[in-house]
Amino acid sequence: MIDECLSGHDLGADRDDVAALVIDELRRLHEGVLARYRLRPSEFAQWQSSQRQV
């Protein structure tokens, strides 16, 4: 899914670095930073639930 989102942007040689940054930010995601990303608690809960199923 990250690759799909990045495919619409011309990142050149920085593509792998941007993908790694996105993955790192997702790993650090918690309820205390939801406002930073403009996420609702329900969206966060849905995302957490989908991650447990993987």
mmCIF entry with sequence, helices, sheets and N, C-alpha, C, O atoms, coordinates in Angstrom:
data_MODEL
# 
_entry.id   MODEL 
# 
_entity.id                         1 
_entity.type                       polymer 
_entity.pdbx_number_of_molecules   1 
# 
_entity_poly.entity_id                      1 
_entity_poly.type                           'polypeptide(L)' 
_entity_poly.nstd_linkage                   no 
_entity_poly.nstd_monomer                   no 
_entity_poly.pdbx_seq_one_letter_code       MIDECLSGHDLGADRDDVAALVIDELRRLHEGVLARYRLRPSEFAQWQSSQRQV 
_entity_poly.pdbx_seq_one_letter_code_can   MIDECLSGHDLGADRDDVAALVIDELRRLHEGVLARYRLRPSEFAQWQSSQRQV 
_entity_poly.pdbx_strand_id                 A 
# 
loop_
_entity_poly_seq.entity_id 
_entity_poly_seq.num 
_entity_poly_seq.mon_id 
_entity_poly_seq.hetero 
1 1  MET n 
1 2  ILE n 
1 3  ASP n 
1 4  GLU n 
1 5  CYS n 
1 6  LEU n 
1 7  SER n 
1 8  GLY n 
1 9  HIS n 
1 10 ASP n 
1 11 LEU n 
1 12 GLY n 
1 13 ALA n 
1 14 ASP n 
1 15 ARG n 
1 16 ASP n 
1 17 ASP n 
1 18 VAL n 
1 19 ALA n 
1 20 ALA n 
1 21 LEU n 
1 22 VAL n 
1 23 ILE n 
1 24 ASP n 
1 25 GLU n 
1 26 LEU n 
1 27 ARG n 
1 28 ARG n 
1 29 LEU n 
1 30 HIS n 
1 31 GLU n 
1 32 GLY n 
1 33 VAL n 
1 34 LEU n 
1 35 ALA n 
1 36 ARG n 
1 37 TYR n 
1 38 ARG n 
1 39 LEU n 
1 40 ARG n 
1 41 PRO n 
1 42 SER n 
1 43 GLU n 
1 44 PHE n 
1 45 ALA n 
1 46 GLN n 
1 47 TRP n 
1 48 GLN n 
1 49 SER n 
1 50 SER n 
1 51 GLN n 
1 52 ARG n 
1 53 GLN n 
1 54 VAL n 
# 
_struct_asym.id          A 
_struct_asym.entity_id   1 
# 
loop_
_struct_conf.conf_type_id 
_struct_conf.id 
_struct_conf.pdbx_PDB_helix_id 
_struct_conf.beg_label_comp_id 
_struct_conf.beg_label_asym_id 
_struct_conf.beg_label_seq_id 
_struct_conf.pdbx_beg_PDB_ins_code 
_struct_conf.end_label_comp_id 
_struct_conf.end_label_asym_id 
_struct_conf.end_label_seq_id 
_struct_conf.pdbx_end_PDB_ins_code 
_struct_conf.beg_auth_comp_id 
_struct_conf.beg_auth_asym_id 
_struct_conf.beg_auth_seq_id 
_struct_conf.end_auth_comp_id 
_struct_conf.end_auth_asym_id 
_struct_conf.end_auth_seq_id 
_struct_conf.pdbx_PDB_helix_class 
_struct_conf.details 
_struct_conf.pdbx_PDB_helix_length 
HELX_P HELX_P1 AA1 ILE A 2  ? LEU A 6  ? ILE A 2  LEU A 6  1 ? 5  
HELX_P HELX_P2 AA2 GLY A 12 ? ASP A 14 ? GLY A 12 ASP A 14 5 ? 3  
HELX_P HELX_P3 AA3 ARG A 15 ? ARG A 28 ? ARG A 15 ARG A 28 1 ? 14 
HELX_P HELX_P4 AA4 GLU A 31 ? VAL A 33 ? GLU A 31 VAL A 33 5 ? 3  
HELX_P HELX_P5 AA5 ALA A 35 ? TYR A 37 ? ALA A 35 TYR A 37 5 ? 3  
HELX_P HELX_P6 AA6 PRO A 41 ? GLN A 53 ? PRO A 41 GLN A 53 1 ? 13 
# 
_struct_conf_type.id          HELX_P 
_struct_conf_type.criteria    ? 
_struct_conf_type.reference   ? 
# 
loop_
_atom_site.group_PDB 
_atom_site.id 
_atom_site.type_symbol 
_atom_site.label_atom_id 
_atom_site.label_alt_id 
_atom_site.label_comp_id 
_atom_site.label_asym_id 
_atom_site.label_entity_id 
_atom_site.label_seq_id 
_atom_site.pdbx_PDB_ins_code 
_atom_site.Cartn_x 
_atom_site.Cartn_y 
_atom_site.Cartn_z 
_atom_site.occupancy 
_atom_site.B_iso_or_equiv 
_atom_site.pdbx_formal_charge 
_atom_site.auth_seq_id 
_atom_site.auth_comp_id 
_atom_site.auth_asym_id 
_atom_site.auth_atom_id 
_atom_site.pdbx_PDB_model_num 
ATOM 1   N N  . MET A 1 1  ? 0.814   -1.185  0.000  1.00 0.00 ? 1  MET A N  1 
ATOM 2   C CA . MET A 1 1  ? 0.000   0.000   0.000  1.00 0.00 ? 1  MET A CA 1 
ATOM 3   C C  . MET A 1 1  ? 0.864   1.258   0.000  1.00 0.00 ? 1  MET A C  1 
ATOM 4   O O  . MET A 1 1  ? 0.513   2.241   -0.652 1.00 0.00 ? 1  MET A O  1 
ATOM 5   N N  . ILE A 1 2  ? 1.956   1.244   0.701  1.00 0.00 ? 2  ILE A N  1 
ATOM 6   C CA . ILE A 1 2  ? 2.853   2.398   0.706  1.00 0.00 ? 2  ILE A CA 1 
ATOM 7   C C  . ILE A 1 2  ? 3.394   2.638   -0.687 1.00 0.00 ? 2  ILE A C  1 
ATOM 8   O O  . ILE A 1 2  ? 3.462   3.779   -1.142 1.00 0.00 ? 2  ILE A O  1 
ATOM 9   N N  . ASP A 1 3  ? 3.780   1.570   -1.367 1.00 0.00 ? 3  ASP A N  1 
ATOM 10  C CA . ASP A 1 3  ? 4.279   1.709   -2.736 1.00 0.00 ? 3  ASP A CA 1 
ATOM 11  C C  . ASP A 1 3  ? 3.228   2.320   -3.654 1.00 0.00 ? 3  ASP A C  1 
ATOM 12  O O  . ASP A 1 3  ? 3.551   3.130   -4.523 1.00 0.00 ? 3  ASP A O  1 
ATOM 13  N N  . GLU A 1 4  ? 1.984   1.936   -3.462 1.00 0.00 ? 4  GLU A N  1 
ATOM 14  C CA . GLU A 1 4  ? 0.905   2.497   -4.276 1.00 0.00 ? 4  GLU A CA 1 
ATOM 15  C C  . GLU A 1 4  ? 0.769   3.996   -4.038 1.00 0.00 ? 4  GLU A C  1 
ATOM 16  O O  . GLU A 1 4  ? 0.592   4.764   -4.984 1.00 0.00 ? 4  GLU A O  1 
ATOM 17  N N  . CYS A 1 5  ? 0.852   4.407   -2.790 1.00 0.00 ? 5  CYS A N  1 
ATOM 18  C CA . CYS A 1 5  ? 0.732   5.830   -2.466 1.00 0.00 ? 5  CYS A CA 1 
ATOM 19  C C  . CYS A 1 5  ? 1.915   6.631   -3.004 1.00 0.00 ? 5  CYS A C  1 
ATOM 20  O O  . CYS A 1 5  ? 1.747   7.761   -3.462 1.00 0.00 ? 5  CYS A O  1 
ATOM 21  N N  . LEU A 1 6  ? 3.090   6.053   -2.949 1.00 0.00 ? 6  LEU A N  1 
ATOM 22  C CA . LEU A 1 6  ? 4.283   6.765   -3.409 1.00 0.00 ? 6  LEU A CA 1 
ATOM 23  C C  . LEU A 1 6  ? 4.403   6.778   -4.928 1.00 0.00 ? 6  LEU A C  1 
ATOM 24  O O  . LEU A 1 6  ? 5.125   7.607   -5.481 1.00 0.00 ? 6  LEU A O  1 
ATOM 25  N N  . SER A 1 7  ? 3.710   5.875   -5.606 1.00 0.00 ? 7  SER A N  1 
ATOM 26  C CA . SER A 1 7  ? 3.846   5.782   -7.057 1.00 0.00 ? 7  SER A CA 1 
ATOM 27  C C  . SER A 1 7  ? 3.377   7.049   -7.774 1.00 0.00 ? 7  SER A C  1 
ATOM 28  O O  . SER A 1 7  ? 3.807   7.308   -8.898 1.00 0.00 ? 7  SER A O  1 
ATOM 29  N N  . GLY A 1 8  ? 2.523   7.826   -7.160 1.00 0.00 ? 8  GLY A N  1 
ATOM 30  C CA . GLY A 1 8  ? 2.027   9.055   -7.760 1.00 0.00 ? 8  GLY A CA 1 
ATOM 31  C C  . GLY A 1 8  ? 2.942   10.243  -7.582 1.00 0.00 ? 8  GLY A C  1 
ATOM 32  O O  . GLY A 1 8  ? 2.607   11.353  -7.996 1.00 0.00 ? 8  GLY A O  1 
ATOM 33  N N  . HIS A 1 9  ? 4.105   10.024  -6.966 1.00 0.00 ? 9  HIS A N  1 
ATOM 34  C CA . HIS A 1 9  ? 5.038   11.114  -6.690 1.00 0.00 ? 9  HIS A CA 1 
ATOM 35  C C  . HIS A 1 9  ? 6.394   10.809  -7.310 1.00 0.00 ? 9  HIS A C  1 
ATOM 36  O O  . HIS A 1 9  ? 6.861   9.670   -7.283 1.00 0.00 ? 9  HIS A O  1 
ATOM 37  N N  . ASP A 1 10 ? 7.011   11.823  -7.859 1.00 0.00 ? 10 ASP A N  1 
ATOM 38  C CA . ASP A 1 10 ? 8.335   11.666  -8.454 1.00 0.00 ? 10 ASP A CA 1 
ATOM 39  C C  . ASP A 1 10 ? 9.395   11.877  -7.375 1.00 0.00 ? 10 ASP A C  1 
ATOM 40  O O  . ASP A 1 10 ? 9.833   13.002  -7.133 1.00 0.00 ? 10 ASP A O  1 
ATOM 41  N N  . LEU A 1 11 ? 9.797   10.793  -6.735 1.00 0.00 ? 11 LEU A N  1 
ATOM 42  C CA . LEU A 1 11 ? 10.742  10.878  -5.623 1.00 0.00 ? 11 LEU A CA 1 
ATOM 43  C C  . LEU A 1 11 ? 12.166  10.534  -6.031 1.00 0.00 ? 11 LEU A C  1 
ATOM 44  O O  . LEU A 1 11 ? 13.113  10.819  -5.299 1.00 0.00 ? 11 LEU A O  1 
ATOM 45  N N  . GLY A 1 12 ? 12.313  9.930   -7.184 1.00 0.00 ? 12 GLY A N  1 
ATOM 46  C CA . GLY A 1 12 ? 13.637  9.583   -7.680 1.00 0.00 ? 12 GLY A CA 1 
ATOM 47  C C  . GLY A 1 12 ? 14.385  8.679   -6.712 1.00 0.00 ? 12 GLY A C  1 
ATOM 48  O O  . GLY A 1 12 ? 13.852  7.678   -6.232 1.00 0.00 ? 12 GLY A O  1 
ATOM 49  N N  . ALA A 1 13 ? 15.624  9.051   -6.436 1.00 0.00 ? 13 ALA A N  1 
ATOM 50  C CA . ALA A 1 13 ? 16.494  8.247   -5.574 1.00 0.00 ? 13 ALA A CA 1 
ATOM 51  C C  . ALA A 1 13 ? 16.050  8.262   -4.113 1.00 0.00 ? 13 ALA A C  1 
ATOM 52  O O  . ALA A 1 13 ? 16.511  7.440   -3.320 1.00 0.00 ? 13 ALA A O  1 
ATOM 53  N N  . ASP A 1 14 ? 15.162  9.185   -3.749 1.00 0.00 ? 14 ASP A N  1 
ATOM 54  C CA . ASP A 1 14 ? 14.711  9.295   -2.359 1.00 0.00 ? 14 ASP A CA 1 
ATOM 55  C C  . ASP A 1 14 ? 13.545  8.367   -2.034 1.00 0.00 ? 14 ASP A C  1 
ATOM 56  O O  . ASP A 1 14 ? 13.096  8.320   -0.888 1.00 0.00 ? 14 ASP A O  1 
ATOM 57  N N  . ARG A 1 15 ? 13.054  7.638   -3.014 1.00 0.00 ? 15 ARG A N  1 
ATOM 58  C CA . ARG A 1 15 ? 11.872  6.798   -2.825 1.00 0.00 ? 15 ARG A CA 1 
ATOM 59  C C  . ARG A 1 15 ? 12.032  5.815   -1.659 1.00 0.00 ? 15 ARG A C  1 
ATOM 60  O O  . ARG A 1 15 ? 11.136  5.707   -0.821 1.00 0.00 ? 15 ARG A O  1 
ATOM 61  N N  . ASP A 1 16 ? 13.142  5.110   -1.596 1.00 0.00 ? 16 ASP A N  1 
ATOM 62  C CA . ASP A 1 16 ? 13.352  4.130   -0.521 1.00 0.00 ? 16 ASP A CA 1 
ATOM 63  C C  . ASP A 1 16 ? 13.427  4.806   0.842  1.00 0.00 ? 16 ASP A C  1 
ATOM 64  O O  . ASP A 1 16 ? 12.936  4.264   1.832  1.00 0.00 ? 16 ASP A O  1 
ATOM 65  N N  . ASP A 1 17 ? 14.037  5.984   0.899  1.00 0.00 ? 17 ASP A N  1 
ATOM 66  C CA . ASP A 1 17 ? 14.134  6.713   2.164  1.00 0.00 ? 17 ASP A CA 1 
ATOM 67  C C  . ASP A 1 17 ? 12.764  7.183   2.632  1.00 0.00 ? 17 ASP A C  1 
ATOM 68  O O  . ASP A 1 17 ? 12.456  7.124   3.822  1.00 0.00 ? 17 ASP A O  1 
ATOM 69  N N  . VAL A 1 18 ? 11.948  7.645   1.703  1.00 0.00 ? 18 VAL A N  1 
ATOM 70  C CA . VAL A 1 18 ? 10.600  8.096   2.052  1.00 0.00 ? 18 VAL A CA 1 
ATOM 71  C C  . VAL A 1 18 ? 9.760   6.908   2.526  1.00 0.00 ? 18 VAL A C  1 
ATOM 72  O O  . VAL A 1 18 ? 9.035   7.021   3.515  1.00 0.00 ? 18 VAL A O  1 
ATOM 73  N N  . ALA A 1 19 ? 9.849   5.791   1.844  1.00 0.00 ? 19 ALA A N  1 
ATOM 74  C CA . ALA A 1 19 ? 9.106   4.594   2.252  1.00 0.00 ? 19 ALA A CA 1 
ATOM 75  C C  . ALA A 1 19 ? 9.534   4.152   3.653  1.00 0.00 ? 19 ALA A C  1 
ATOM 76  O O  . ALA A 1 19 ? 8.688   3.785   4.468  1.00 0.00 ? 19 ALA A O  1 
ATOM 77  N N  . ALA A 1 20 ? 10.816  4.183   3.933  1.00 0.00 ? 20 ALA A N  1 
ATOM 78  C CA . ALA A 1 20 ? 11.317  3.804   5.261  1.00 0.00 ? 20 ALA A CA 1 
ATOM 79  C C  . ALA A 1 20 ? 10.807  4.770   6.329  1.00 0.00 ? 20 ALA A C  1 
ATOM 80  O O  . ALA A 1 20 ? 10.465  4.350   7.434  1.00 0.00 ? 20 ALA A O  1 
ATOM 81  N N  . LEU A 1 21 ? 10.755  6.063   6.002  1.00 0.00 ? 21 LEU A N  1 
ATOM 82  C CA . LEU A 1 21 ? 10.245  7.056   6.943  1.00 0.00 ? 21 LEU A CA 1 
ATOM 83  C C  . LEU A 1 21 ? 8.775   6.808   7.246  1.00 0.00 ? 21 LEU A C  1 
ATOM 84  O O  . LEU A 1 21 ? 8.358   6.904   8.401  1.00 0.00 ? 21 LEU A O  1 
ATOM 85  N N  . VAL A 1 22 ? 7.987   6.491   6.232  1.00 0.00 ? 22 VAL A N  1 
ATOM 86  C CA . VAL A 1 22 ? 6.562   6.209   6.436  1.00 0.00 ? 22 VAL A CA 1 
ATOM 87  C C  . VAL A 1 22 ? 6.383   5.001   7.345  1.00 0.00 ? 22 VAL A C  1 
ATOM 88  O O  . VAL A 1 22 ? 5.562   5.028   8.263  1.00 0.00 ? 22 VAL A O  1 
ATOM 89  N N  . ILE A 1 23 ? 7.135   3.957   7.098  1.00 0.00 ? 23 ILE A N  1 
ATOM 90  C CA . ILE A 1 23 ? 7.052   2.749   7.923  1.00 0.00 ? 23 ILE A CA 1 
ATOM 91  C C  . ILE A 1 23 ? 7.439   3.055   9.365  1.00 0.00 ? 23 ILE A C  1 
ATOM 92  O O  . ILE A 1 23 ? 6.789   2.586   10.299 1.00 0.00 ? 23 ILE A O  1 
ATOM 93  N N  . ASP A 1 24 ? 8.488   3.835   9.542  1.00 0.00 ? 24 ASP A N  1 
ATOM 94  C CA . ASP A 1 24 ? 8.935   4.210   10.890 1.00 0.00 ? 24 ASP A CA 1 
ATOM 95  C C  . ASP A 1 24 ? 7.857   5.013   11.621 1.00 0.00 ? 24 ASP A C  1 
ATOM 96  O O  . ASP A 1 24 ? 7.591   4.776   12.800 1.00 0.00 ? 24 ASP A O  1 
ATOM 97  N N  . GLU A 1 25 ? 7.245   5.958   10.921 1.00 0.00 ? 25 GLU A N  1 
ATOM 98  C CA . GLU A 1 25 ? 6.182   6.764   11.538 1.00 0.00 ? 25 GLU A CA 1 
ATOM 99  C C  . GLU A 1 25 ? 4.979   5.902   11.904 1.00 0.00 ? 25 GLU A C  1 
ATOM 100 O O  . GLU A 1 25 ? 4.371   6.112   12.954 1.00 0.00 ? 25 GLU A O  1 
ATOM 101 N N  . LEU A 1 26 ? 4.628   4.944   11.064 1.00 0.00 ? 26 LEU A N  1 
ATOM 102 C CA . LEU A 1 26 ? 3.505   4.058   11.377 1.00 0.00 ? 26 LEU A CA 1 
ATOM 103 C C  . LEU A 1 26 ? 3.797   3.201   12.604 1.00 0.00 ? 26 LEU A C  1 
ATOM 104 O O  . LEU A 1 26 ? 2.900   2.933   13.404 1.00 0.00 ? 26 LEU A O  1 
ATOM 105 N N  . ARG A 1 27 ? 5.028   2.780   12.750 1.00 0.00 ? 27 ARG A N  1 
ATOM 106 C CA . ARG A 1 27 ? 5.404   1.980   13.930 1.00 0.00 ? 27 ARG A CA 1 
ATOM 107 C C  . ARG A 1 27 ? 5.288   2.788   15.212 1.00 0.00 ? 27 ARG A C  1 
ATOM 108 O O  . ARG A 1 27 ? 5.007   2.232   16.273 1.00 0.00 ? 27 ARG A O  1 
ATOM 109 N N  . ARG A 1 28 ? 5.501   4.089   15.123 1.00 0.00 ? 28 ARG A N  1 
ATOM 110 C CA . ARG A 1 28 ? 5.463   4.964   16.309 1.00 0.00 ? 28 ARG A CA 1 
ATOM 111 C C  . ARG A 1 28 ? 4.078   5.534   16.591 1.00 0.00 ? 28 ARG A C  1 
ATOM 112 O O  . ARG A 1 28 ? 3.884   6.231   17.587 1.00 0.00 ? 28 ARG A O  1 
ATOM 113 N N  . LEU A 1 29 ? 3.130   5.245   15.732 1.00 0.00 ? 29 LEU A N  1 
ATOM 114 C CA . LEU A 1 29 ? 1.786   5.802   15.868 1.00 0.00 ? 29 LEU A CA 1 
ATOM 115 C C  . LEU A 1 29 ? 1.131   5.329   17.153 1.00 0.00 ? 29 LEU A C  1 
ATOM 116 O O  . LEU A 1 29 ? 1.104   4.134   17.447 1.00 0.00 ? 29 LEU A O  1 
ATOM 117 N N  . HIS A 1 30 ? 0.604   6.279   17.915 1.00 0.00 ? 30 HIS A N  1 
ATOM 118 C CA . HIS A 1 30 ? -0.125  5.959   19.141 1.00 0.00 ? 30 HIS A CA 1 
ATOM 119 C C  . HIS A 1 30 ? -1.174  7.042   19.370 1.00 0.00 ? 30 HIS A C  1 
ATOM 120 O O  . HIS A 1 30 ? -1.194  8.053   18.668 1.00 0.00 ? 30 HIS A O  1 
ATOM 121 N N  . GLU A 1 31 ? -2.027  6.833   20.333 1.00 0.00 ? 31 GLU A N  1 
ATOM 122 C CA . GLU A 1 31 ? -3.157  7.735   20.564 1.00 0.00 ? 31 GLU A CA 1 
ATOM 123 C C  . GLU A 1 31 ? -2.726  9.165   20.857 1.00 0.00 ? 31 GLU A C  1 
ATOM 124 O O  . GLU A 1 31 ? -3.489  10.095  20.595 1.00 0.00 ? 31 GLU A O  1 
ATOM 125 N N  . GLY A 1 32 ? -1.545  9.366   21.383 1.00 0.00 ? 32 GLY A N  1 
ATOM 126 C CA . GLY A 1 32 ? -1.085  10.705  21.736 1.00 0.00 ? 32 GLY A CA 1 
ATOM 127 C C  . GLY A 1 32 ? -0.703  11.579  20.554 1.00 0.00 ? 32 GLY A C  1 
ATOM 128 O O  . GLY A 1 32 ? -0.551  12.789  20.721 1.00 0.00 ? 32 GLY A O  1 
ATOM 129 N N  . VAL A 1 33 ? -0.542  11.010  19.369 1.00 0.00 ? 33 VAL A N  1 
ATOM 130 C CA . VAL A 1 33 ? -0.125  11.796  18.206 1.00 0.00 ? 33 VAL A CA 1 
ATOM 131 C C  . VAL A 1 33 ? -1.195  11.850  17.112 1.00 0.00 ? 33 VAL A C  1 
ATOM 132 O O  . VAL A 1 33 ? -0.902  12.246  15.984 1.00 0.00 ? 33 VAL A O  1 
ATOM 133 N N  . LEU A 1 34 ? -2.400  11.467  17.424 1.00 0.00 ? 34 LEU A N  1 
ATOM 134 C CA . LEU A 1 34 ? -3.453  11.437  16.409 1.00 0.00 ? 34 LEU A CA 1 
ATOM 135 C C  . LEU A 1 34 ? -3.719  12.819  15.818 1.00 0.00 ? 34 LEU A C  1 
ATOM 136 O O  . LEU A 1 34 ? -3.952  12.930  14.614 1.00 0.00 ? 34 LEU A O  1 
ATOM 137 N N  . ALA A 1 35 ? -3.690  13.863  16.624 1.00 0.00 ? 35 ALA A N  1 
ATOM 138 C CA . ALA A 1 35 ? -3.959  15.217  16.131 1.00 0.00 ? 35 ALA A CA 1 
ATOM 139 C C  . ALA A 1 35 ? -2.914  15.640  15.102 1.00 0.00 ? 35 ALA A C  1 
ATOM 140 O O  . ALA A 1 35 ? -3.242  16.337  14.142 1.00 0.00 ? 35 ALA A O  1 
ATOM 141 N N  . ARG A 1 36 ? -1.676  15.232  15.289 1.00 0.00 ? 36 ARG A N  1 
ATOM 142 C CA . ARG A 1 36 ? -0.607  15.587  14.355 1.00 0.00 ? 36 ARG A CA 1 
ATOM 143 C C  . ARG A 1 36 ? -0.937  15.111  12.947 1.00 0.00 ? 36 ARG A C  1 
ATOM 144 O O  . ARG A 1 36 ? -0.641  15.796  11.968 1.00 0.00 ? 36 ARG A O  1 
ATOM 145 N N  . TYR A 1 37 ? -1.545  13.949  12.850 1.00 0.00 ? 37 TYR A N  1 
ATOM 146 C CA . TYR A 1 37 ? -1.862  13.363  11.556 1.00 0.00 ? 37 TYR A CA 1 
ATOM 147 C C  . TYR A 1 37 ? -3.327  13.546  11.165 1.00 0.00 ? 37 TYR A C  1 
ATOM 148 O O  . TYR A 1 37 ? -3.793  12.994  10.168 1.00 0.00 ? 37 TYR A O  1 
ATOM 149 N N  . ARG A 1 38 ? -4.046  14.336  11.978 1.00 0.00 ? 38 ARG A N  1 
ATOM 150 C CA . ARG A 1 38 ? -5.474  14.604  11.737 1.00 0.00 ? 38 ARG A CA 1 
ATOM 151 C C  . ARG A 1 38 ? -6.282  13.318  11.638 1.00 0.00 ? 38 ARG A C  1 
ATOM 152 O O  . ARG A 1 38 ? -7.128  13.160  10.758 1.00 0.00 ? 38 ARG A O  1 
ATOM 153 N N  . LEU A 1 39 ? -6.005  12.410  12.553 1.00 0.00 ? 39 LEU A N  1 
ATOM 154 C CA . LEU A 1 39 ? -6.726  11.141  12.610 1.00 0.00 ? 39 LEU A CA 1 
ATOM 155 C C  . LEU A 1 39 ? -7.749  11.172  13.731 1.00 0.00 ? 39 LEU A C  1 
ATOM 156 O O  . LEU A 1 39 ? -7.516  11.754  14.790 1.00 0.00 ? 39 LEU A O  1 
ATOM 157 N N  . ARG A 1 40 ? -8.865  10.548  13.484 1.00 0.00 ? 40 ARG A N  1 
ATOM 158 C CA . ARG A 1 40 ? -9.875  10.380  14.528 1.00 0.00 ? 40 ARG A CA 1 
ATOM 159 C C  . ARG A 1 40 ? -9.534  9.120   15.315 1.00 0.00 ? 40 ARG A C  1 
ATOM 160 O O  . ARG A 1 40 ? -8.933  8.192   14.773 1.00 0.00 ? 40 ARG A O  1 
ATOM 161 N N  . PRO A 1 41 ? -9.913  9.082   16.589 1.00 0.00 ? 41 PRO A N  1 
ATOM 162 C CA . PRO A 1 41 ? -9.683  7.862   17.370 1.00 0.00 ? 41 PRO A CA 1 
ATOM 163 C C  . PRO A 1 41 ? -10.299 6.628   16.724 1.00 0.00 ? 41 PRO A C  1 
ATOM 164 O O  . PRO A 1 41 ? -9.732  5.539   16.807 1.00 0.00 ? 41 PRO A O  1 
ATOM 165 N N  . SER A 1 42 ? -11.453 6.788   16.081 1.00 0.00 ? 42 SER A N  1 
ATOM 166 C CA . SER A 1 42 ? -12.084 5.637   15.425 1.00 0.00 ? 42 SER A CA 1 
ATOM 167 C C  . SER A 1 42 ? -11.251 5.150   14.236 1.00 0.00 ? 42 SER A C  1 
ATOM 168 O O  . SER A 1 42 ? -11.186 3.948   13.979 1.00 0.00 ? 42 SER A O  1 
ATOM 169 N N  . GLU A 1 43 ? -10.615 6.072   13.512 1.00 0.00 ? 43 GLU A N  1 
ATOM 170 C CA . GLU A 1 43 ? -9.749  5.678   12.396 1.00 0.00 ? 43 GLU A CA 1 
ATOM 171 C C  . GLU A 1 43 ? -8.525  4.939   12.904 1.00 0.00 ? 43 GLU A C  1 
ATOM 172 O O  . GLU A 1 43 ? -8.087  3.956   12.307 1.00 0.00 ? 43 GLU A O  1 
ATOM 173 N N  . PHE A 1 44 ? -7.974  5.423   14.017 1.00 0.00 ? 44 PHE A N  1 
ATOM 174 C CA . PHE A 1 44 ? -6.817  4.769   14.617 1.00 0.00 ? 44 PHE A CA 1 
ATOM 175 C C  . PHE A 1 44 ? -7.185  3.368   15.087 1.00 0.00 ? 44 PHE A C  1 
ATOM 176 O O  . PHE A 1 44 ? -6.425  2.423   14.871 1.00 0.00 ? 44 PHE A O  1 
ATOM 177 N N  . ALA A 1 45 ? -8.333  3.225   15.720 1.00 0.00 ? 45 ALA A N  1 
ATOM 178 C CA . ALA A 1 45 ? -8.774  1.919   16.205 1.00 0.00 ? 45 ALA A CA 1 
ATOM 179 C C  . ALA A 1 45 ? -8.982  0.953   15.037 1.00 0.00 ? 45 ALA A C  1 
ATOM 180 O O  . ALA A 1 45 ? -8.642  -0.227  15.129 1.00 0.00 ? 45 ALA A O  1 
ATOM 181 N N  . GLN A 1 46 ? -9.538  1.462   13.947 1.00 0.00 ? 46 GLN A N  1 
ATOM 182 C CA . GLN A 1 46 ? -9.739  0.622   12.766 1.00 0.00 ? 46 GLN A CA 1 
ATOM 183 C C  . GLN A 1 46 ? -8.401  0.179   12.190 1.00 0.00 ? 46 GLN A C  1 
ATOM 184 O O  . GLN A 1 46 ? -8.236  -0.981  11.813 1.00 0.00 ? 46 GLN A O  1 
ATOM 185 N N  . TRP A 1 47 ? -7.450  1.098   12.121 1.00 0.00 ? 47 TRP A N  1 
ATOM 186 C CA . TRP A 1 47 ? -6.117  0.768   11.606 1.00 0.00 ? 47 TRP A CA 1 
ATOM 187 C C  . TRP A 1 47 ? -5.440  -0.274  12.504 1.00 0.00 ? 47 TRP A C  1 
ATOM 188 O O  . TRP A 1 47 ? -4.847  -1.234  12.013 1.00 0.00 ? 47 TRP A O  1 
ATOM 189 N N  . GLN A 1 48 ? -5.535  -0.074  13.833 1.00 0.00 ? 48 GLN A N  1 
ATOM 190 C CA . GLN A 1 48 ? -4.939  -1.038  14.765 1.00 0.00 ? 48 GLN A CA 1 
ATOM 191 C C  . GLN A 1 48 ? -5.544  -2.422  14.567 1.00 0.00 ? 48 GLN A C  1 
ATOM 192 O O  . GLN A 1 48 ? -4.832  -3.425  14.555 1.00 0.00 ? 48 GLN A O  1 
ATOM 193 N N  . SER A 1 49 ? -6.848  -2.467  14.414 1.00 0.00 ? 49 SER A N  1 
ATOM 194 C CA . SER A 1 49 ? -7.536  -3.739  14.223 1.00 0.00 ? 49 SER A CA 1 
ATOM 195 C C  . SER A 1 49 ? -7.052  -4.425  12.941 1.00 0.00 ? 49 SER A C  1 
ATOM 196 O O  . SER A 1 49 ? -6.837  -5.637  12.929 1.00 0.00 ? 49 SER A O  1 
ATOM 197 N N  . SER A 1 50 ? -6.886  -3.669  11.892 1.00 0.00 ? 50 SER A N  1 
ATOM 198 C CA . SER A 1 50 ? -6.436  -4.267  10.622 1.00 0.00 ? 50 SER A CA 1 
ATOM 199 C C  . SER A 1 50 ? -5.013  -4.762  10.727 1.00 0.00 ? 50 SER A C  1 
ATOM 200 O O  . SER A 1 50 ? -4.657  -5.731  10.056 1.00 0.00 ? 50 SER A O  1 
ATOM 201 N N  . GLN A 1 51 ? -4.182  -4.134  11.547 1.00 0.00 ? 51 GLN A N  1 
ATOM 202 C CA . GLN A 1 51 ? -2.800  -4.554  11.710 1.00 0.00 ? 51 GLN A CA 1 
ATOM 203 C C  . GLN A 1 51 ? -2.680  -5.850  12.493 1.00 0.00 ? 51 GLN A C  1 
ATOM 204 O O  . GLN A 1 51 ? -1.752  -6.628  12.275 1.00 0.00 ? 51 GLN A O  1 
ATOM 205 N N  . ARG A 1 52 ? -3.602  -6.079  13.392 1.00 0.00 ? 52 ARG A N  1 
ATOM 206 C CA . ARG A 1 52 ? -3.587  -7.315  14.188 1.00 0.00 ? 52 ARG A CA 1 
ATOM 207 C C  . ARG A 1 52 ? -3.955  -8.524  13.336 1.00 0.00 ? 52 ARG A C  1 
ATOM 208 O O  . ARG A 1 52 ? -3.564  -9.650  13.644 1.00 0.00 ? 52 ARG A O  1 
ATOM 209 N N  . GLN A 1 53 ? -4.711  -8.287  12.264 1.00 0.00 ? 53 GLN A N  1 
ATOM 210 C CA . GLN A 1 53 ? -5.164  -9.377  11.401 1.00 0.00 ? 53 GLN A CA 1 
ATOM 211 C C  . GLN A 1 53 ? -4.076  -9.814  10.425 1.00 0.00 ? 53 GLN A C  1 
ATOM 212 O O  . GLN A 1 53 ? -4.163  -10.896 9.843  1.00 0.00 ? 53 GLN A O  1 
ATOM 213 N N  . VAL A 1 54 ? -3.053  -8.981  10.242 1.00 0.00 ? 54 VAL A N  1 
ATOM 214 C CA . VAL A 1 54 ? -2.000  -9.296  9.261  1.00 0.00 ? 54 VAL A CA 1 
ATOM 215 C C  . VAL A 1 54 ? -1.039  -10.292 9.798  1.00 0.00 ? 54 VAL A C  1 
ATOM 216 O O  . VAL A 1 54 ? -0.092  -10.671 9.108  1.00 0.00 ? 54 VAL A O  1 
# 
